[in-house]
Amino acid sequence: MLSILTFIGFTLLVAGVAWYATRGTDESSADGFYLGGRSLGAITIAGSLLLTNLSAEQIVGLNGQAFTEGILVMAWETLAAISMVITAVWLLPKYMNKGITTIPEFIQERFDDNTKAILSVLFLIAFGIVLLPTILYAGSKAFITMFELPELLGVSETASYWICVWSIGSIGIVYAIFGGLKAVAVSDLINAIGLLIGGLLIPVFGLALVGDGSIADGLSTLWTENQDKFNVVGDVTSSIPFGTVFTGMMIAQMYYWGTNQAILQRVFGAKSLAEGQKGMMLAAFVKFLIPVIVVLPGIIAWHLFGSELNDADAAYPELVRRVLPASLLGFFAAVLFGAVLSSFNSLLNSSATLFGFDLYKKFFNQQASEQKAVRAGKFFGLGLAIISMSIAPFIRYAPDGLFSYIQQALGSLSVPILAVVVIGILTKKVPAIGAKIVLIGGVLMYLASILYLGPKMIGTAMAEAEANGITDAAQLAVIKAEAYPHFLHIMGILFVVNVIIMLIVGAIKPKTDIYIPKTTDVIDTTPWKYAWVAGALITALVLSTYFIF
């Protein structure tokens, strides 16, 4: 009963504070609904960035990978800090000087309306088919495991997934569709604080359990008895072979933090460029510390019950269930619930923004007022939420684990989108046709490589191994890994190919009209004078971590 009361109380507190903070914001205007009235400060931005990114799919998925592979998966978190630094010092000034609301709006100015529309559609596909369903699934997975919901509710495991997914999604719709960005950002900040506190409690209690009451002894035991889990250099059979850190890993990171609408919309709502840069730098510093929450518990779970668990994605919620005192379980459940809602809300709000701002007025009602466009965006967000809630329960059947599914699926979109944005910034001669070819062709090339060419070559290699009488599991794993490049290497290769295609198109058919970047007077675009210094310090911290391990 105490756990339930704590859960309900904290959830209602967040909702109440979010309502109070947004009661004076005009949510019927584009700036009010999409950008929180361009009034967000650095701390709010940092909290919203972290909670948009750090949700159940991140916590459950990465800890699941750490459970099987160890600390090498921290690359997804620590290298993110470097990409956030690059975004803050290089991309943000170029974006915010224009006063844009969406990334497709920047593409429209650089290329044309149809290129912008294609990009918006790609973002919406990524949100509706990949990101929103995985957020709902991961949150449901956590609650089902922590509270043993099938037994508690007297239903099957499948039914419990449907109940959780639709319950979380329905509440998220109310926040995102009717609250706007400021409500999302304020609730994010509160939940970010709660998640950091609650997230740190898990490894603390876990290490205390390993060390029979002593956290220091627990850490020493974990380090001594699991040395293979504390190696950041992955081999060819791991989910992150070390070489991928220098190829597709940074492509994926730069796409996510430098071009992803759901992330950058928080920064576009800043009251000034300097506040936006401060917010992203603060988030980057905290991101550097996040492996304590999203990696270390997975290794603790391996030490405590590695041989008992068949599902790696259940490692984190199972650890939470075993180590947290009953009095704190409700608080942590509320915090995790808030994190799930945060990511879900953020993506829904961005989806409404993309449709209402970038597609509705062009293709459906060119004379629509701001209020009509906002209303259309809200209805679209509602429809997308229903689609994602219908897809989410089926993700449990993904063969390679939750986090691997997310990254591989997003690769089809991240490579061409990042290539178009980078070339759009660095050159003035590449025409719109070059961007369109890459946005469509880049997706098709990636899908062909992952869904057809890769499986075909791996199948051939495994058939040859079987014909040669090779049965050793370790040897077969190496043969499989070497038969076709890792998907992160494929991302790196295709990024270069996409850039070359655009440059060739630009050389053959250069843009005839001169592209002159616009500037805005909506906000102060003076850069933060310490941005480069802060970025250098954060980068040094990340590199030092790799040297240590």
Buried (B, 14 or more C-beta within 10 A) or exposed (E): EEBEEBBEEBBEEBBEBBEEBBEEBEBBBBBBBBBBBBBBBBBBBBBBBBBBBBBBBBBBBBBBBBBBBBBBBBBBBBBBBBBBBBBBBEBBBBBBBBBBBBBBBBBBBBBBBBBBBBBBBBBBEBBBBBBBBBBBBBBBBBBBBBBEBBEEBEBEEEBBBBBBBBBBBEBBBEBBBEBBBBBBBBBBBBBBBBBBEBBBBBBBBBBBBBBEEEBEBBBBBBEEEBEEBBBBEBEEBBBBBBBBBEBBBBBBBBBBBBBBBBBBBBBBBBBBBBBBBBBBBBBBBBBBBBBBBBBBBBBBBBBBBBEEBEEBBBBBBBBBBBBBEEEBBBBBBBBBBBBBBBBBBBBBBBBBBBBBBBBBBBEEEEEBEBEBBBBBBBBBBBEBBBBBBBBBBEBBEBEEBBBBBBBBBBBBBBBBBBBBBBBBBEBBBBBBBBBBBBBEBBBEBBEEBBEEBBEEBBEEBBEEBEEEEEEEEEEBBBBBBEBBBBBBBBBBBBBEBBBEBBBEBBEEEEBEEEBEEEEEEEBEBEBBEEBEEBBEEBBEBBEEBBEEE
